[in-house]
Amino acid sequence: MFLFEPLKDNKLWRRVLSVVFGVGFVAWGLVSIYLGHITAFRHINLTFYRTRDPFAFWLVVLLVLYLGVGCIYRGIRGKS
């Protein structure tokens, strides 16, 4: 079962907005892989580095990428 169910109202602006946010999350994940660090939880300001804490870094990157792919899937799929 996928975490994100399709949008039930199938409005075009919600679907487009979901795809835009998904592309943003995927871009954030890919840029963080390229740079070697990712900052999560902005108010707490936790920065995970690929060399210092590889497990936490890859966990957060995978969560961000999963969120991005889920938003893109949700936006493209629409009402079933």
C-alpha positions as CSV (number, residue, x, y, z in Angstrom):
1,M,0.0,0.0,0.0
2,F,1.3,3.4,-1.0
3,L,1.4,6.2,1.6
4,F,-0.3,8.7,-0.6
5,E,-3.8,8.0,-1.9
6,P,-5.0,9.8,-5.1
7,L,-6.7,13.2,-4.7
8,K,-10.4,12.6,-4.4
9,D,-11.7,15.8,-5.8
10,N,-9.4,15.6,-8.9
11,K,-9.1,19.4,-9.3
12,L,-6.4,20.4,-11.7
13,W,-4.7,23.0,-9.5
14,R,-4.3,20.6,-6.6
15,R,-2.8,18.0,-8.9
16,V,-0.4,20.5,-10.4
17,L,0.5,21.8,-7.0
18,S,1.2,18.3,-5.7
19,V,3.5,17.6,-8.7
20,V,5.3,20.9,-8.1
21,F,5.9,20.1,-4.5
22,G,7.0,16.6,-5.4
23,V,9.6,17.9,-7.9
24,G,10.8,20.3,-5.2
25,F,11.3,17.5,-2.7
26,V,13.1,15.3,-5.3
27,A,15.3,18.2,-6.3
28,W,16.1,18.9,-2.6
29,G,17.1,15.2,-2.1
30,L,19.3,15.1,-5.2
31,V,21.0,18.4,-4.4
32,S,21.7,17.2,-0.8
33,I,23.2,14.0,-2.2
34,Y,25.4,16.1,-4.5
35,L,26.5,18.5,-1.7
36,G,26.9,15.8,0.9
37,H,24.7,17.3,3.6
38,I,21.1,17.9,4.3
39,T,19.4,20.1,6.9
40,A,16.1,18.8,8.3
41,F,13.8,20.2,10.9
42,R,14.6,23.9,10.3
43,H,13.6,25.1,13.7
44,I,15.7,22.5,15.5
45,N,18.4,22.9,12.8
46,L,19.8,19.4,12.4
47,T,22.3,19.1,9.6
48,F,23.4,15.6,8.7
49,Y,26.6,15.1,6.8
50,R,27.4,12.1,4.5
51,T,30.8,11.5,6.1
52,R,30.0,12.2,9.8
53,D,26.7,10.4,10.1
54,P,26.0,8.3,7.0
55,F,23.0,6.4,8.4
56,A,21.0,9.5,9.4
57,F,22.0,11.3,6.2
58,W,20.7,8.5,4.0
59,L,17.6,8.0,6.1
60,V,16.6,11.7,5.8
61,V,17.5,11.7,2.1
62,L,15.4,8.6,1.4
63,L,12.5,10.1,3.4
64,V,12.7,13.3,1.4
65,L,12.9,11.4,-1.9
66,Y,10.0,9.2,-0.9
67,L,7.9,12.2,0.0
68,G,8.7,13.7,-3.4
69,V,7.8,10.6,-5.4
70,G,4.6,10.2,-3.4
71,C,3.5,13.8,-4.2
72,I,4.3,13.3,-7.9
73,Y,2.4,10.1,-7.9
74,R,-0.5,11.6,-6.1
75,G,-0.7,14.5,-8.6
76,I,-0.4,12.5,-11.7
77,R,-2.7,9.7,-10.7
78,G,-5.7,11.8,-9.6
79,K,-9.0,10.2,-9.0
80,S,-9.2,6.5,-9.7
